[in-house]
Each structure stands twice: as C-alpha cells, then as structure tokens.
Amino acid sequence: MDHNRLKELLDAVAAGTVNTDEAVSQLRSLPFEDLGFAKVDHHRHLRKGYPETIFCAGKTPSQVVEIAGRMKAHGSNVLATRCGAEVVTAVCAAHPEAVHHEVARAITLTVHAADPVPGYIAVLCAGTSDIPVAEEAAITCESTGNVAKRVYDVGVAGIHRLFEQRMVLEEANVVIVCAGMEGALASVVGGLVDRPVIAVPTSIGYGAAFGGIAALLGMLNSCSSGVAVVNIDNGFGAGMFASAINRLAAKK
C-alpha cells in the first residue's frame, strides 16, 4: 500500500462509501502479511517510497508466485530479481501481465505507474559481459520511476568510447558504473564528473579477478572522490541507491 492508496481509503471512510469494518480489514495486513514461509512487508512503500523486492534465488517458484500475488492484491508493483527459468515460467503463467527482462534476470509486474522522477540516471558498463549486472541496475531504476540512460561497452581498453558519451555523464543526476576485471572504469568516471558515482564490481574476469574481488578492491581504493561501492554483481543495490539520490535531487 502506498501513500495514494491509503489516502483514498481514508477519504472513502470519511465520505461514508467505505465502512469502518471494511477499512480495518484492508489495514489489518498493512504492516506485513504472514504467509508462513515469508512475511510480506506491505508497509515498505509508506516508509521507503518503493515496495518490497522479491529476491528469487533460494525461493521456490510457488513461493515467488504467492508473494507476487499478495503484493499485487495490495496494490504494489512487483520487482523480482535473480529469476531462474522455472520462476519465470511459473510467475508469467500465474500473472500474464508480468514482464520478463531476460538479460537482467528480472521480472516486473506493474499495478500502477510509479511516480516519474525528473532527470535521469546514467548506467554504464565496461564490457558486454557486464551488461546483465548493468541491466539489473537499469531495470531497478526504471521500476522506481526513474529514467535510465544506458551506455554500454565503454571500458578503459578503448577509453575513447567513453569520451564520446561525456555529455550523457555530465547531465545525469547519478552515474552507475559496472565493471569487472580490475574495475578501473569507476575511477575514470569519478574523475570526469561532479555527480555521485556508484561503482558495481562484477564477477567478470580471468583467474586473478577472483570472481569480482579484484574489481571490488580496486573500486574501494579509488583515488577519485565521490565514488561509492556496492557488493559484487549487486546491480539491484546500485539501482536503489541511485534512485534514492535522484529522488532527493528532484525535491530541491
């Protein structure tokens, strides 16, 4: 339940079109709804400005279907991440209006359009292999009402490709940078723009990349100021952080 739906319910009670018993029934599960295997946080939109997200890894398809269904019933948009093939099949069968974002390994189910946020978030990745993480970040941004401008395959091995996109970076409110290998792209971007840069190390690379640890450590040790770092392959976390910054920027 979001601010608008809660206000509509209270207005309906005040107008006499909804009785108090019905209002109490609708509000009873407002804090959370206990499904036995999950406690669905219907109150999160009121606290955070966006609903709970379903992290599908480790959940059965039927569990994801039920959580998504309860969120939908309460008027919440649904974003599900790390969706395997069985989860995608089950969710799309139960909710035909759901959209599968294959590259991002995500599903969105839109009950109502998210409030649009002015400006945009630039989402960069160093190489084509980093696109799945960048897409998770971009879809997350878009699911919360932001515009995401994608700039892909602009890594430091061909730095001239990045410079061609400099205007896109400079006009963004926030920049997300996804990179594997040594993770150098985040430092380069951080040195070019006066915008917050959110660095996402990816698990792409050969042996000594250690599944993204090399990129993580490189980004944490960036000599560019204004660079924050999230966990390895955490496009979702970067997207949510960027969304929060962009929303605050829009309020000024």
Secondary structure by P-SEA (a helix, b strand, c coil): ccaaaaaaaaaaaaaccccaaaaaaaacccccccccccccccccccccccccccccccccaaaaaaaaaaaaaabbbbbbccccaaaaaaaaaacccccccccccbbbbbccccccccbbbbbbbccccaaaaaaaaaaaaaaabbbbbbbcccccccaaaaaaaaaaaaaccbbbbbbccccaaaaaaaaccccbbbbbbccccccccccaaaaaaaaaaccccccccccccaaaaaaaaaaaaaaaaaac
